[in-house]
Amino acid sequence: MEPMTPAANADARPRVAVLFGGRSSEHSVSCVTAAGVLEAIDHSKYDVVPIGIARNGQWTLVSADPAQWSLRAATLPEVEPGEESVVLSTRGSSRELVSHAPGGLPRTLGRIDVVLPLLHGPFGEDGTLQGLLEMADIRYVGAGVLASAVGMDKHYMKVVFEAAGLSVGPYEVITDRQWNRDSEACLARAAGLQFPVFVKPARAGSSMGITRVTSEAGLREAIEAARQHDPKVVVEAGINGREIEVAVLQGRGNDDPRTSQPGEVAVRDGGHEWYDFEAKYVDGAAADLSCPADLPDDVTSRVRELAAVAFDAVGAEGLSRVDFFYTPDGELVINEINTMPGFTPISMYPQMWAKSGLPYTELIDELITLALERRTGLR
């Protein structure tokens, strides 16, 4: 299918730029998320303009066919560079998309009312794209610059959570300078945590670069693997507990955040020791989601309350998924917040809202409505 060329004439429907791909290692995951959204969004209500970001950073018009961006058995989807590039243009109060090719004249593609950024990882989910859209005075779905940056960085995320009174598990941070100056000291700090530990890139998601390490002997290799994705690494002590997740949706106006029924992720016996990339995105039979999770009523209420606290602590907007561990002694330990959770057919965020009474298409509609209603600039 050829890339679409949207009409430049006026249309009563809001024009939504669905932006995906990107420069991070989660490029393909972003494409799969976009496939789910392009399939489910109400095309009769919105004029949808799909824009892909190639790995080299080029913005280009791409096909609106969800099948092109879905996971296939043999290959992961990818946005390829195109002959024409797309840029955002600001003229007075008008926000437009403009396409241009080398040696050709720029051509307008019409106004843009809101951007739906479906990018995961650095250069998309971490506040960089959000800053670009803020400077262009364009409304967009999801968290702003600071919330996106804090939600992306597992180190500062934990600092903010602790300041908000949330329980955080033991961890160590290894910066690039620390590792290059004295890797043995870094290894000693990491080994001081209780095994097993999880070694993670500080600013990556989708389980990219994460290794479960059961002894000191595996630490160096795991840290080097994480550093392939991010020079800053977080080492977390494994928490003995059930994995409980809550989907959070911004309230209308001045209302409090809305929370879904909590869900529980359980990895089935087989080829996955933990909830890794394959289990999340490729192997649909690898994990089960129970929603609502089988929890005592007071724990259900408490985890939903804490998810809203985490959402407000980082200053999130639009949507987030908040993950906890529920320990055998009844403690709720926060793991992380994800300000742009996946929207693949087996992703937990849309599943939890669907099981809480808000189907996928209506969820997308609500997120776009929230973005259109909020003012631009400082909020």
Salt bridges, closest charged atoms under 4 A:
ASP11 OD2 - ARG13 NH2 2.86
ASP47 OD2 - ARG15 NE 2.81
GLU78 OE2 - ARG55 NE 3.14
GLU84 OE1 - ARG107 NH2 2.87
GLU96 OE1 - ARG91 NH2 2.84
ASP113 OD2 - ARG111 NE 3.03
GLU125 OE1 - HIS120 ND1 3.94
GLU134 OE2 - ARG379 NH2 3.17
ASP137 OD2 - ARG95 NH2 3.17
ASP153 OD2 - LYS232 NZ 3.11
GLU172 OE1 - ARG189 NH1 2.79
ASP176 OD1 - ARG227 NH1 2.95
GLU184 OE2 - ARG220 NH2 2.76
GLU224 OE1 - ARG227 NE 3.71
ASP230 OD1 - ARG203 NH2 2.69
GLU236 OE2 - LYS158 NZ 2.85
GLU236 OE1 - LYS200 NZ 2.69
GLU245 OE1 - ARG321 NE 3.48
GLU264 OE1 - ARG242 NH2 2.69
GLU273 OE2 - ARG212 NH1 3.53
ASP276 OD1 - HIS272 ND1 3.00
ASP283 OD2 - HIS272 NE2 3.34
ASP288 OD1 - ARG268 NH2 2.48
GLU305 OE2 - ARG302 NH1 3.05
GLU317 OE2 - ARG374 NH1 3.61
GLU317 OE2 - ARG379 NE 2.74
ASP323 OD1 - ARG321 NE 2.88
ASP365 OD1 - LYS45 NZ 2.83
GLU366 OE2 - ARG252 NE 2.77
GLU366 OE2 - ARG258 NH2 2.84
GLU373 OE2 - ARG252 NH1 3.51
